[in-house]
């Protein structure tokens, strides 16, 4: 009888706890810049749909600021006409959110095939936060700092090499967030969604 009770207790699912936003962001940067270790805050995380709101807003906000700052015509249109400003910002935000939605959907499909069921929602939350606070801001910084008119050595040193490190860091984050078995899958999760999103955004005529 006692053995039966112990087996039943051992079969109970692990308790799940809310995962604060600050803890997620700190974990992402620890995973990228620290040595290997136990940075898995995503295991046994209780994830709700509302948990995705803040990183989605941050993601859209970064892209809106970048698009407006780099285009003088957008700045002029926004400054001179409030209605036009609302339309422009709405279209830009919708485009950014569509790219994120496609990337997250592709990543979710991969997760169903390679991750344990209990890791899919925490992993997707980690993916969206990674896009919002790691990938997007650093890509914006790299694009702003290097252009096609710069010398080749500068493009390599300040564009290509940092981008490789960013991809490597994103792969490490995905491996931990989804509890993947190897870093190769981490690269797949980090890149597949972005590639499909890019193809839809740039190569398919609307």
Buried (B, 14 or more C-beta within 10 A) or exposed (E): EEEEEEEEEEEEEEEBEEBEBEEBBEBBBBBBEEEEEEBBBBBBBEBEEEBBEBBBEBBBBBBBEBBBEEBEEBEEBBEEEEEBBEEBBEEBBEBBBEBBBBBBBBBBEBBEEBBEEBBBBBBBBBBBBBBBBBBBBBBBBBEEEBEEEBEEEEBEEBBEEBBEEBBBBBBBBBBBBBBBEEBEBBBBBBBBBBEBBEEBBEEEEE
